[in-house]
Amino acid sequence: MATRLPSAPPILPGLAYIRPLGSGGFADVFLYEQDMPRRNVAVKVLPSDVRDPDLRRMFNAEADVLAHLSAHPSIVTVYQAGISAEGRPYIVMEFCPGSLAQRYRIERIPVAEVLTIGVKMAGALESAHRAGLAHRDVKPSNILITTFGAPVLADFGISSSLVQAGSDGVLAMSIPWSAPEVVSEQTAGTVASEVWSLGATVYSLLAGHSPFEKRDRSQNSREQLRRRIERASYTEIPRADVPGSLQAVLGRAMNRDPTRRYESARAFAEALREVQTELGITPTTLEVPEDEWSAASRPVEFGDSTLRGPARSTLDRVSRRKTHDSGVAGLARDEDSQLTGPEPTGSRTVAWIVGSVVAVAVAAVATVVTLLLTGVL
């Protein structure tokens, strides 16, 4: 399939385009600078020619899922979403300057760091699962690194409800990190398959390659990887600093039989924390919601393909912004903004003159009263 060329960046209110960040299967991501508050943000936007309701449905779902979950410290933060003047849906998110997409292939990541990442991602997944949501695409490239060096889970573009993921016919996968039952199309995703994907991700960060890759790249076609995963047999990571206990944890998380894996992302995280304790590492805090927690807003509607969010109908504010260096009128504002600009220069001048005359008159009256009271007059 031919690679899709990235679309042109949209003109967005209050955001100044900087450069492209990347393109995926159905969306582009650009770096913008937000005017107020001032910060860099990542903007994910659908191409201008997209009319497919399924793509709009996925885009809406990603925005809504992030709105449910982005308060979690290990899930990328969403700031806003809307529709550009050209009719393109967009999501404004936290800008993360790094990712684990290639680092594990070129660098030997310390075991302690990998364990920390594993626990944090397990906490993020457990939180999603408790909200009834499945990510369905856990892999190294979807773990971003914030400006503070913290890992966060991103790209919920093919997420779904756990009920839908287990029963509908929609399949989407990244083969090297997908569970055998997903690869064989028995399910689109479950808690057990997400545990597998996270286990395969942790394995990759330690091994420097995905679990079933061969050194000879000619043997790593999609179909060859699919067959190896379906026969799934755990191969230990050839690193002396990876303890046997961690090999066992990963072996269980990636068991071919879903019923023999950890029953939840939380259970997988607890197993990783036990390895940390064994190695003399302070266990990473497992951040999951309380049992009584529920989503603050209504459940995500995964079938919604409508264009939602504030739409910017015109771009005439752009020229105004260039002609005003300061003042509210210089801001690029949405059409429904209640802010008003400064008064015309002539009005300000008249008001100043009237005010000055009144002030002089008041001062003169005060002087006369003082003289009367003191007997001078």
C-alpha positions in Angstrom: 0.0 0.0 0.0 1.4 3.4 -1.0 2.4 5.7 1.8 0.0 8.6 2.3 1.6 12.0 2.0 1.0 14.3 5.0 -1.7 16.9 4.7 -1.2 20.6 5.0 -1.4 22.0 8.6 -4.7 23.7 9.3 -5.0 27.3 10.5 -6.3 27.1 14.0 -7.4 29.9 16.4 -4.9 30.7 19.1 -2.3 28.3 17.6 0.8 29.0 15.5 2.1 26.2 13.3 5.7 25.2 13.8 6.5 21.9 12.0 5.2 18.4 11.3 5.7 15.7 13.9 4.5 12.6 12.0 1.8 10.9 10.0 -0.1 7.7 10.7 -2.5 5.5 8.9 -5.4 8.0 9.1 -4.2 11.2 10.7 -1.3 13.7 10.8 0.3 15.2 13.9 1.8 18.8 13.9 3.7 20.9 16.4 2.0 24.2 17.2 2.7 26.9 19.7 -0.4 27.8 21.8 -0.8 31.6 22.3 -2.5 31.5 25.7 -1.3 29.9 27.9 2.0 29.9 26.0 3.3 26.4 25.4 4.0 23.9 22.6 1.3 21.4 21.8 0.8 18.4 19.5 -2.2 18.7 17.2 -3.6 15.5 15.6 -5.8 16.3 12.6 -7.6 14.3 9.9 -6.5 14.9 6.3 -8.6 17.4 4.5 -10.0 14.8 2.0 -11.3 12.4 4.6 -15.0 11.7 4.4 -15.0 8.2 5.7 -17.5 8.0 8.7 -15.5 5.2 10.2 -12.4 7.4 10.4 -14.4 10.2 12.0 -15.9 7.7 14.4 -12.4 6.5 15.5 -11.2 10.1 15.8 -14.2 11.1 18.0 -13.6 8.0 20.1 -9.9 8.9 20.7 -10.8 12.4 21.8 -13.5 11.1 24.2 -11.3 8.3 25.6 -8.5 10.7 26.3 -11.0 13.1 27.9 -11.9 10.2 30.3 -8.4 9.1 31.0 -5.9 11.9 30.5 -5.9 13.0 34.1 -3.9 9.8 34.7 -0.2 10.7 35.1 0.9 8.0 32.7 -1.6 8.8 29.9 -1.0 11.7 27.4 -3.0 14.8 28.3 -5.7 16.2 25.9 -6.4 19.9 26.1 -9.1 20.5 23.6 -10.7 19.4 20.3 -12.6 21.1 17.6 -13.1 21.5 13.8 -10.9 23.7 11.7 -12.3 26.3 9.1 -11.7 23.7 6.4 -13.9 21.2 8.3 -11.1 19.0 9.6 -11.5 17.5 13.1 -8.5 18.0 15.4 -7.3 17.2 18.9 -4.9 19.4 20.8 -2.7 17.3 23.1 0.4 17.5 25.3 3.6 17.7 23.3 6.0 14.9 24.2 9.4 15.4 22.6 10.5 11.7 22.8 9.2 8.1 22.5 10.4 4.6 22.8 9.8 3.9 19.1 13.5 3.3 18.3 15.4 3.8 21.5 15.3 0.1 22.5 16.7 -0.9 19.1 19.8 1.3 19.4 20.3 1.4 23.2 20.6 -1.1 26.0 17.9 0.2 28.3 18.6 -0.5 32.0 16.4 -3.2 33.7 15.4 -0.8 36.5 14.1 1.8 33.9 12.2 -0.9 32.0 10.5 -2.1 35.2 9.4 1.4 36.0 8.0 1.9 32.5 6.2 -1.5 32.8 4.5 -0.6 36.1 3.5 2.8 34.9 2.0 1.5 31.7 0.2 -1.3 33.6 -1.3 1.4 35.8 -2.5 3.3 32.7 -4.1 0.2 31.2 -5.7 -0.9 34.5 -7.3 2.6 34.7 -8.6 2.3 31.1 -10.0 -1.2 31.8 -11.8 -0.1 34.9 -13.5 2.5 32.7 -14.5 -0.3 30.4 -12.0 0.8 27.7 -9.4 -1.2 25.7 -6.4 0.5 24.1 -5.8 -2.3 21.5 -2.4 -1.1 20.3 0.1 -1.2 23.1 3.6 -1.1 21.7 6.9 0.8 22.2 6.1 3.5 19.7 2.9 4.4 21.6 4.8 5.1 24.7 5.9 8.8 24.6 8.3 10.6 26.8 7.2 14.0 28.3 9.4 17.0 28.7 10.0 15.8 32.3 11.2 12.4 31.1 8.1 10.5 32.2 6.6 7.8 30.0 3.0 8.2 29.0 0.6 5.9 27.0 -0.6 7.5 23.8 -2.5 6.8 20.5 -6.0 5.6 21.5 -7.0 5.8 17.8 -8.2 2.2 17.6 -9.5 1.9 21.2 -12.9 0.5 21.9 -15.1 -0.6 24.8 -14.0 -3.9 26.2 -17.4 -5.3 25.3 -17.1 -4.2 21.6 -13.4 -5.3 21.4 -14.3 -8.8 22.5 -17.3 -9.2 20.2 -17.3 -7.0 17.1 -15.7 -7.7 13.8 -13.4 -4.7 13.7 -9.8 -5.9 13.8 -6.7 -3.6 14.1 -3.3 -4.7 15.3 0.4 -4.2 15.3 1.5 -7.8 14.6 4.8 -8.0 16.6 3.0 -7.1 19.8 -0.4 -8.7 19.3 -1.6 -11.7 21.2 -2.1 -15.0 19.4 -5.9 -14.9 19.7 -5.8 -11.4 18.1 -3.5 -12.5 15.3 -5.7 -15.5 14.6 -8.7 -13.1 14.6 -10.5 -14.9 17.4 -11.0 -11.6 19.2 -10.3 -7.9 18.6 -9.0 -7.4 22.1 -9.6 -8.3 25.7 -7.9 -7.6 29.1 -5.9 -10.8 28.5 -4.7 -9.7 25.1 -3.7 -6.3 26.5 -1.6 -8.0 29.2 0.1 -9.9 26.4 0.8 -6.7 24.4 2.3 -5.0 27.5 4.4 -8.1 28.3 5.6 -8.1 24.7 6.4 -4.4 24.9 8.5 -4.9 28.1 10.2 -7.8 26.5 11.1 -5.6 23.5 12.6 -2.9 25.6 14.9 -5.4 27.3 15.7 -7.6 24.2 16.2 -4.8 21.7 13.6 -6.3 19.3 10.1 -7.6 19.4 9.6 -11.1 20.8 9.4 -13.1 17.6 11.7 -11.2 15.3 14.6 -13.0 13.7 18.0 -11.4 13.1 17.6 -12.0 9.4 15.1 -9.3 8.4 14.0 -11.3 5.4 12.4 -13.7 7.8 10.2 -11.0 9.5 7.4 -10.6 7.1 3.9 -10.0 8.5 2.8 -13.5 7.7 6.0 -15.1 9.2 5.6 -13.1 12.4 1.9 -14.1 12.5 2.7 -17.8 12.3 5.4 -17.6 15.0 3.0 -15.7 17.4 0.2 -18.2 16.9 2.6 -21.0 18.0 3.9 -18.7 20.8 6.7 -20.2 22.8 8.5 -17.9 25.2 12.2 -17.4 24.4 14.3 -16.0 27.3 16.0 -12.6 26.8 19.7 -13.1 26.4 20.8 -10.6 29.0 22.7 -11.6 32.1 21.2 -8.7 34.1 17.6 -9.8 33.5 16.8 -12.0 36.5 15.0 -15.3 36.2 12.1 -14.0 38.2 11.5 -11.3 35.5 11.8 -13.9 32.7 9.1 -15.9 34.5 6.8 -12.8 34.9 7.1 -12.1 31.1 6.7 -15.8 30.3 3.3 -15.8 32.1 2.2 -12.5 30.7 2.9 -13.9 27.2 1.4 -17.4 27.7 -0.3 -18.7 24.6 -3.3 -19.6 26.7 -5.2 -16.3 27.7 -6.5 -18.0 30.9 -3.0 -18.6 32.2 -1.9 -15.0 31.9 -2.2 -12.5 34.7 -5.9 -11.8 35.2 -5.4 -8.0 35.0 -3.0 -5.3 34.2 -2.8 -4.6 37.9 -1.7 -8.1 38.7 1.0 -7.9 36.0 2.1 -4.6 37.6 2.3 -6.2 41.1 4.5 -9.0 39.7 6.9 -6.4 38.2 6.9 -4.6 41.5 7.9 -7.8 43.3 10.9 -8.1 40.9 11.9 -4.5 41.8 11.9 -5.4 45.5 14.0 -8.5 44.8 16.5 -6.3 43.0 16.7 -3.8 45.8 14.8 -1.1 43.7 12.1 0.9 45.4 8.8 -0.3 43.9 7.3 2.1 41.4 4.0 3.6 42.7 1.0 1.8 41.0 -1.4 4.6 40.1 -4.9 3.2 39.6 -8.3 4.7 40.5 -10.2 3.7 43.6 -12.8 1.0 43.4 -15.7 3.5 43.6 -14.2 5.6 40.8 -16.3 6.0 37.6 -15.9 8.2 34.6 -16.8 11.8 35.2 -18.8 12.1 32.0 -21.1 9.9 30.1 -19.7 6.7 28.5 -17.8 7.0 25.2 -20.0 6.5 22.2 -17.9 4.5 19.8 -20.4 4.6 17.0 -20.5 8.5 16.8 -19.2 9.6 13.4 -20.6 13.2 13.5 -18.4 16.3 13.3 -18.4 17.5 16.9 -16.7 20.4 18.7 -16.4 24.1 18.3 -16.1 24.9 14.6 -14.3 28.0 13.3 -16.3 29.3 10.4 -14.0 32.1 9.1 -10.3 33.0 9.2 -10.7 36.8 9.0 -9.2 37.2 12.5 -5.8 36.3 11.2 -5.2 39.7 9.5 -6.4 41.5 12.7 -3.8 39.7 14.7 -1.1 40.9 12.5 -2.1 44.6 12.7 -2.4 44.8 16.5 0.7 44.3 18.7 -1.3 44.4 22.0 -4.8 44.5 23.4 -7.7 42.1 23.4 -8.5 43.0 19.8 -5.2 41.5 18.7 -6.1 38.0 19.8 -7.3 35.3 17.4 -10.7 34.5 19.0 -13.5 32.1 18.3 -16.6 33.8 16.8 -18.6 33.2 20.0 -16.1 35.0 22.2 -17.6 37.6 24.6 -14.3 39.5 24.8 -14.4 43.1 23.5 -11.5 45.1 22.1 -10.2 48.5 23.2 -12.2 51.7 22.4 -11.2 53.7 19.3 -8.3 56.2 19.8 -10.6 59.3 19.3 -13.0 58.2 22.0 -10.2 57.7 24.4 -8.9 61.3 23.7 -12.3 62.9 24.3 -12.7 61.0 27.5 -9.3 62.2 28.7 -10.0 65.9 28.0 -13.4 65.8 29.8 -11.8 64.1 32.8 -9.1 66.7 33.0 -11.6 69.6 33.0 -13.7 68.0 35.7 -10.6 67.4 37.9 -9.5 71.1 37.6 -13.0 72.3 38.5 -13.2 70.0 41.6 -9.8 71.3 42.7 -10.8 74.9 42.4 -14.0 74.4 44.4 -12.0 72.7 47.1 -9.6 75.6 47.4 -12.4 78.2 47.8 -14.1 76.1 50.5 -10.8 75.9 52.4 -10.2 79.7 52.3 -13.7 80.3 53.6 -13.3 78.0 56.5 -10.0 79.6 57.5 -11.4 83.1 57.4 -9.2 84.3 54.6 -12.2 85.1 52.5 
